[in-house]
């Protein structure tokens, strides 16, 4: 039976609240931190951050599938929003690029993650990095706020992807842009994977076709779309065995279905002049914004 959109959200929120307090190695060895870790593969999806400037180990939970900040063209003084900010990993990398004159806002709907990210920001002494609780399908942010939006392996977890792209368009300033790393598909997942709530939280069952994903971006009104990076994701046998029999695993591996991590860039039309000083990030009237520092 298909799980409802609200059921998906509750499952994801529960799983990622649990993941917040687990070791990075355990998360990295499973699909987006969910399910039993693989003993065959240490690093299923996430990429190595340790050499990235601004990296803070305590904020790295091993949950990403790319390095969106590497491609995001963040400039000093920019206002940056990170969707699904977790423990703050990409926010702190972004803050290195914006410098003290910029502003970084992380949005996450797990209160456990928000609390962990705020503790990390306090350790670093950053007063221009804020973490706000909210649903990225309805961001607690005013229109035309951000110069740059980033996200790392999060949109695949959201049931209504066109709605998220519409929200990204809304919160970006005219001429602003995004760089997002995410999981997409080519071909059809086996039913046992597609209908699994665990695999939805594991960034696989919620992934959509790559062509559809890129079409959603274009249909929203973004321009200058660029596929910045693409790599195949191979699910190890010991993970697949939790859902599929041996014959089904063989058919899946020998079939035409591909799972890919992509990093994609696009711009909101309009003229854009980067501010050299940061203005406060606006918030909707009905959703308060809680600063971390």
Secondary structure by P-SEA (a helix, b strand, c coil): ccccaaaaaaaaaaaaaaaccccaaaaaacccccccccccccccccccccccccccccccccccccccccccccccbbbbbbccccccaaaaaaaaaacccbbbbbbbccaaaaaaaaaaaaaaccccbbbbbccccccccccccccbbbbcccccccccaaaaaaaaaaacccccbbbbbbbbbcccccccccccaaaaaacccccccaaaaaaaaaaaccccccccbbbbbbbcaaaaaacccaaaaaaaaacccccbbbbbbbbcccbbbbbcccccccccccbbbbbcc
